[in-house]
């Protein structure tokens, strides 16, 4: 990632601070139980309830309704948010801080986030706490006769994926963007965080002063500084996965027949806005502009190859990829390279062939899982939301933050010369089941 260096403007921010956008990807071997870090609190996998401050990155979600409109989730809140952890491999979290500053005598609360401008990025290393990844996220700020309001958002990711994306802070807090630089999407976690009132303290001439004030919604804070004041605080909050995942499992593959297999798609989403209402606890804007995707250009997502001498027996091929949230329909394909020439029904020979993945019926998010997300009318079927859309021969998939889609079936059902493949689709609105998919971002 191209790290954004915060310039020291008139606010004189100093100290160690981190936390904004996203999290993790790195080689992801899904949610196998033996990969989970051992819980430190003896809960056996229940949500971590730290009872303190800091930034917590959650790998999964639970069945609790997420119908509240909050963006910020307190790390102590075990009653809302996708908090039952799957696997999270993030090891870094960046906090992007936006501020509004006024003189103490003419103090006036900001009208909205469009008044907040980018100030600084605070990077933190993540450690393991229970089944969460965690950063203490201390920071210090100095002011001269001023009032400062802070808005902050945290992005967690794996440092191995730093070069695969770039964050642009934007003109204000409502239009930062994230764009992909590599060919694949890393696993990312994102959400809003707050300075913690319980840990905040300010001094003037060595006398403690009350300097914090909460403004309106849970993601605005005011820090009031009288004359020269030093504020010391911690960020706190819980953030969640903002990417989706599509997994393809092809059984009964004859290694004597197949040399390689590759998962492909068009309309691959490449840019999103890191502000918006895509979903409760997912405060981003999904991609709705085909110009921010690969368009008609097909992107290779994952590939499995067999060595020349590896021809005995059958095997199961697993292909997988993460995706940024997108309302632009993607058309999946399976490209197969055969070891020997094949003959089609019309008498033509071929050694490579691309098969469209077009199951006959649509699949949805429904109930409380659908209520989490806000999407355009074109993705709605009553109160259900299309994940795979077969209407009018669309045959396209949509990407929702923190939702897995699993496609499976025998090789004979994938490699067929028909318009509609007999493939099983499972819509999994969580990341908690056991998976065996390896995502290679090389």
C-alpha positions in Angstrom: 0.0 0.0 0.0 1.2 3.5 -0.7 1.1 4.8 2.9 -0.3 8.3 3.4 2.1 10.5 5.4 0.3 12.9 7.7 1.7 16.4 7.5 2.0 18.3 10.7 -0.5 21.1 10.2 -1.4 23.7 12.8 -2.7 21.1 15.2 0.7 19.7 16.2 -0.4 16.1 16.5 2.3 13.8 17.8 2.8 10.4 19.4 2.1 7.0 18.2 -1.3 6.5 16.6 -2.9 4.3 14.2 -6.0 3.0 12.9 -7.9 3.6 9.7 -8.7 1.6 6.9 -8.5 -2.1 6.5 -7.1 -5.3 7.2 -6.0 -8.3 6.0 -5.4 -10.7 3.2 -2.2 -12.6 3.0 -2.4 -16.2 2.0 -5.8 -17.1 3.4 -6.6 -20.6 4.5 -10.1 -20.2 5.5 -11.7 -20.9 8.8 -10.2 -24.2 9.9 -10.4 -24.7 13.6 -6.8 -25.5 14.1 -5.8 -22.2 12.6 -7.7 -20.1 15.1 -5.6 -18.5 17.8 -6.2 -20.1 21.2 -8.8 -17.9 23.2 -7.1 -16.2 26.1 -10.3 -15.9 28.1 -11.5 -19.5 28.1 -14.7 -18.7 26.1 -14.0 -21.3 23.5 -14.7 -18.9 20.6 -17.3 -16.6 22.0 -16.9 -12.9 21.1 -14.0 -11.2 23.0 -15.4 -8.7 25.4 -12.3 -6.7 26.4 -13.8 -4.3 28.9 -11.2 -1.7 27.9 -10.1 0.5 25.1 -8.3 -0.1 21.9 -9.2 -1.2 18.3 -10.5 -4.7 17.8 -10.7 -6.4 14.4 -13.3 -9.2 14.2 -12.9 -12.0 11.7 -16.5 -13.2 11.6 -20.1 -12.3 12.4 -23.0 -13.8 14.4 -26.7 -14.1 14.0 -27.6 -11.0 15.9 -29.7 -8.5 14.0 -27.7 -5.6 12.7 -30.7 -3.3 12.1 -29.3 -0.4 14.1 -28.0 2.6 12.2 -24.7 2.8 14.1 -21.4 3.0 12.3 -19.3 2.8 15.5 -19.3 -0.4 17.5 -17.9 -0.3 21.0 -15.5 -3.1 21.7 -17.4 -3.9 24.9 -20.7 -4.3 23.0 -21.4 -8.1 22.8 -25.0 -7.6 21.8 -24.6 -6.1 18.3 -22.3 -6.4 15.3 -20.7 -9.3 13.5 -18.5 -10.4 16.4 -18.2 -14.1 16.5 -14.8 -14.5 15.0 -13.7 -16.4 12.0 -10.1 -16.2 10.9 -8.5 -12.8 10.8 -4.9 -12.6 9.6 -4.5 -8.8 9.7 -1.4 -7.6 11.4 -1.6 -3.8 10.8 -4.3 -1.2 11.3 -4.2 2.4 10.1 -6.3 5.1 11.6 -7.1 7.9 9.3 -7.9 11.1 11.3 -10.0 14.0 10.1 -10.5 17.2 12.1 -12.2 20.5 12.4 -10.6 23.2 14.4 -12.0 26.5 15.7 -10.8 29.1 18.2 -12.0 28.6 21.7 -13.9 31.9 22.0 -15.9 31.3 18.8 -16.5 27.6 19.3 -19.2 26.1 17.1 -19.9 22.5 16.4 -19.4 21.4 12.8 -22.5 20.9 10.6 -21.4 17.7 9.0 -18.5 15.5 8.0 -17.9 17.5 4.8 -16.2 20.0 7.2 -13.7 17.5 8.4 -10.4 17.5 6.5 -7.6 14.9 6.6 -4.9 15.4 9.2 -2.8 12.4 9.8 -2.6 8.6 9.6 -1.7 6.6 12.7 -0.3 3.1 12.0 -0.4 0.3 14.6 0.7 -3.3 14.7 -2.0 -5.8 15.7 -1.6 -8.6 18.2 -4.0 -11.4 19.1 -6.6 -11.0 21.9 -9.0 -13.8 22.2 -10.2 -14.5 18.7 -9.8 -10.8 17.8 -6.8 -8.9 16.5 -6.1 -5.9 18.8 -4.1 -2.6 18.9 -4.0 -0.4 22.0 -4.0 2.8 19.8 -2.6 5.5 22.1 -2.3 9.0 20.7 -1.4 12.5 21.9 -2.4 16.0 20.6 -1.4 19.5 21.5 -3.4 22.7 21.0 -3.1 26.4 21.5 -6.4 28.1 22.4 -8.5 25.9 20.1 -11.3 23.5 19.9 -10.8 20.4 17.8 -13.3 17.8 16.6 -12.1 14.4 15.5 -13.5 11.9 13.1 -11.5 8.7 12.6 -11.8 5.5 10.7 -9.7 2.3 10.9 -8.5 0.0 8.1 -6.9 -3.3 8.9 -4.9 -5.5 6.5 -1.9 -7.8 6.2 1.4 -5.9 5.7 2.2 -8.5 3.0 -0.6 -6.8 0.9 0.6 -3.2 1.4 1.4 -2.9 -2.3 -1.9 -4.2 -3.6 -4.1 -1.2 -2.7 -3.9 2.6 -2.2 -6.0 4.8 0.0 -6.6 8.4 -1.1 -7.9 10.5 1.9 -10.0 12.8 -0.3 -11.0 16.4 0.2 -12.9 15.7 3.3 -14.1 12.7 5.4 -17.0 11.9 3.1 -14.9 11.0 0.0 -11.8 9.0 0.7 -11.3 6.2 -1.7 -9.6 2.8 -1.9 -8.2 1.5 -5.2 -6.6 -1.8 -6.1 -3.1 -1.7 -7.4 -2.5 -5.5 -7.7 -4.4 -8.0 -9.8 -6.4 -9.4 -6.8 -8.3 -8.1 -3.8 -6.7 -8.4 -0.3 -8.8 -9.1 2.8 -9.7 -5.8 4.4 -11.4 -4.7 7.6 -12.8 -1.2 8.1 -14.9 0.9 10.4 -15.1 4.0 12.5 -13.3 4.5 15.8 -13.5 7.1 18.6 -11.2 8.7 21.1 -12.0 7.1 24.4 -13.5 9.4 27.1 -12.5 7.1 29.9 -8.8 7.3 28.9 -8.7 11.0 27.9 -6.9 13.5 30.0 -5.7 17.0 29.3 -3.3 19.2 31.3 -2.7 23.0 31.4 0.0 24.1 33.8 0.0 20.6 35.2 -3.7 20.9 36.2 -6.1 18.3 34.8 -9.0 19.7 32.6 -12.1 18.2 31.1 -11.5 18.5 27.3 -13.7 16.0 25.6 -17.2 16.3 24.3 -19.3 13.9 22.3 -21.2 15.5 19.4 -24.5 14.1 18.0 -23.8 10.7 16.5 -21.3 8.1 17.8 -18.6 9.0 15.3 -18.1 12.7 16.1 -16.0 13.8 19.1 -15.1 17.3 20.2 -11.9 18.0 22.0 -11.9 21.4 23.7 -8.5 22.9 24.5 -8.1 26.0 26.7 -4.9 27.8 26.0 -2.0 25.4 25.6 -3.3 21.9 26.3 -2.0 18.4 25.8 -4.5 15.7 25.2 -3.6 12.1 25.7 -6.2 9.4 24.8 -6.8 6.0 23.0 -8.8 5.1 20.0 -11.4 2.5 20.6 -13.9 0.5 18.5 -14.6 -2.7 16.7 -14.2 -3.1 12.9 -15.3 -5.8 10.5 -14.5 -7.3 7.1 -15.6 -5.2 4.1 -14.8 -7.7 1.3 -16.8 -10.6 0.1 -15.5 -14.0 -1.0 -16.5 -16.4 -3.8 -15.3 -20.0 -3.5 -15.5 -22.6 -6.3 -15.1 -26.3 -5.4 -14.9 -28.8 -8.4 -15.0 -32.4 -7.4 -14.0 -35.6 -9.4 -11.4 -33.8 -11.6 -9.4 -36.4 -13.6 -5.8 -35.4 -13.5 -5.0 -37.4 -16.6 -7.5 -35.2 -18.4 -7.0 -31.7 -17.0 -3.7 -29.7 -17.0 -5.0 -26.5 -15.3 -8.2 -24.8 -14.2 -8.7 -21.0 -13.7 -11.5 -18.9 -12.2 -12.3 -15.7 -14.2 -14.7 -12.8 -14.1 -15.6 -9.6 -15.8 -16.7 -6.3 -14.1 -14.2 -7.0 -11.4 -14.6 -4.1 -8.8 -11.4 -2.0 -8.5 -12.4 1.0 -6.5 -14.8 2.0 -3.6 -15.5 5.0 -1.4 -14.5 4.6 2.2 -17.6 6.3 3.4 -21.2 5.4 2.8 -24.1 3.2 3.9 -23.4 -0.2 2.1 -24.3 -2.0 5.3 -24.7 -1.6 9.0 -21.2 -1.7 10.5 -19.8 -1.6 6.9 -19.6 2.2 6.4 -18.4 2.2 2.8 -20.1 2.8 -0.6 -20.2 -0.3 -2.8 -19.0 0.1 -6.4 -22.0 1.1 -8.6 -20.0 2.5 -11.6 -18.9 0.0 -14.3 -16.1 2.5 -14.9 -14.6 1.5 -11.6 -14.5 -2.2 -12.6 -12.5 -4.1 -15.2 -15.6 -3.8 -17.5 -15.7 -6.3 -20.3 -12.0 -7.2 -19.7 -11.8 -10.6 -18.0 -9.7 -10.9 -14.9 -8.0 -14.2 -13.8 -8.8 -14.7 -10.1 -7.2 -18.0 -9.1 -5.6 -20.9 -10.8 -4.7 -24.6 -10.1 -2.2 -26.5 -12.3 -1.1 -30.1 -12.3 2.5 -31.1 -13.1 3.2 -33.1 -16.2 3.7 -36.3 -14.3 0.8 -35.8 -11.9 -1.8 -37.8 -13.8 -3.0 -40.5 -11.4 -6.5 -40.5 -9.9 -9.1 -37.8 -9.3 -9.0 -34.8 -7.0 -11.0 -31.8 -5.9 -10.0 -28.3 -7.1 -10.7 -25.3 -5.0 -10.6 -21.8 -6.4 -11.2 -18.6 -4.4 -11.1 -14.8 -4.5 -12.0 -11.8 -2.3 -14.0 -8.9 -3.9 -14.7 -5.3 -3.0 -18.4 -4.6 -2.4 -20.1 -4.1 -5.8 -23.6 -3.7 -7.3 -22.2 -4.2 -10.8 -23.0 -7.8 -11.8 -20.0 -10.1 -12.4 -20.1 -13.1 -14.8 -18.0 -16.0 -13.5 -16.1 -18.4 -15.9 -14.1 -21.5 -15.5 -11.2 -21.8 -18.0 -9.9 -25.3 -18.4 -6.7 -26.4 -20.2 -6.8 -30.1 -21.3 -3.7 -32.3 -21.6 -4.9 -33.7 -24.9 -7.1 -32.5 -27.7 -10.9 -32.7 -27.1 -13.6 -33.1 -29.7 -16.9 -31.1 -29.4 -20.3 -32.1 -30.6 -19.8 -30.2 -33.9 -16.6 -31.9 -34.8 -14.2 -29.2 -33.6 -11.0 -30.0 -31.7 -9.8 -27.9 -28.8 -7.3 -28.0 -25.9 -8.6 -25.1 -23.9 -12.2 -24.0 -23.2 -14.0 -21.4 -21.1 -17.2 -22.4 -19.4 -19.7 -19.8 -18.1 -20.9 -20.5 -14.6 -24.6 -20.0 -15.0 -26.8 -21.9 -12.5 -30.5 -22.0 -13.5 -32.0 -20.2 -10.5 -31.3 -17.1 -8.5 -29.9 -17.0 -4.9 -30.5 -14.4 -2.3 -29.7 -12.9 1.1 -32.9 -12.8 3.1 -34.4 -11.9 6.5 -32.0 -10.2 9.0 -29.1 -11.0 6.7 -30.6 -8.9 3.9 -31.7 -6.1 6.3 -28.1 -5.3 7.1 -27.5 -3.9 3.6 -28.7 -0.9 1.6 -28.6 -1.6 -2.2 -30.2 -0.2 -5.3 -33.7 -1.4 -6.3 -32.3 -3.5 -9.1 -30.8 -5.9 -6.6 -34.1 -6.3 -4.6 -36.7 -9.1 -4.8 -39.1 -7.9 -2.2 -37.2 -7.9 1.0 -34.6 -10.3 -0.4 -31.4 -9.2 -2.1 -29.9 -10.9 -5.2 -26.6 -12.6 -4.6 -26.8 -14.5 -7.9 -29.3 -13.2 -10.5 -30.5 -15.5 -13.3 -33.4 -13.1 -14.3 -33.5 -12.3 -18.0 -30.3 -14.3 -18.6 -28.3 -11.9 -16.4 -26.3 -14.8 -14.9 -24.4 -12.4 -12.6 -23.1 -12.3 -9.1 -23.1 -9.3 -6.7 -20.6 -8.6 -3.9 -21.7 -7.8 -0.3 -19.3 -7.0 2.5 -18.6 -10.0 4.8 -20.7 -12.5 2.7 -19.3 -15.7 1.3 -20.7 -17.5 -1.8 -19.8 -21.1 -2.3 -20.2 -22.9 -5.7 -19.7 -26.6 -5.8 -20.4 -29.7 -7.9 -18.7 -32.5 -9.9 -16.4 -31.7 -12.8 -19.0 -33.0 -15.3 -21.5 -30.3 -14.1 -19.1 -27.5 -14.6 -17.6 -28.5 -17.9 -20.8 -28.7 -19.9 -21.8 -27.2 -23.2 -25.2 -26.0 -22.0 -26.4 -22.5 -21.1 -27.2 -23.4 -17.5 -24.8 -25.4 -15.3 -26.1 -27.8 -12.6 -24.1 -26.2 -9.8 -24.9 -25.9 -6.1 -24.7 -22.4 -4.6 -24.6 -21.7 -0.9 -24.9 -18.1 0.3 -23.1 -17.9 3.6 -23.6 -14.5 5.4 -20.7 -15.1 7.7 -17.1 -16.3 7.7 -17.4 -19.0 10.4 -17.7 -22.3 8.6 -14.7 -24.5 8.0 -13.1 -23.8 4.6 -10.1 -25.1 2.8 -9.5 -22.4 0.2 -6.1 -20.9 -0.4 -5.9 -17.5 -2.0 -2.6 -16.8 -3.7 -2.2 -13.1 -4.4 1.2 -13.5 -6.1 
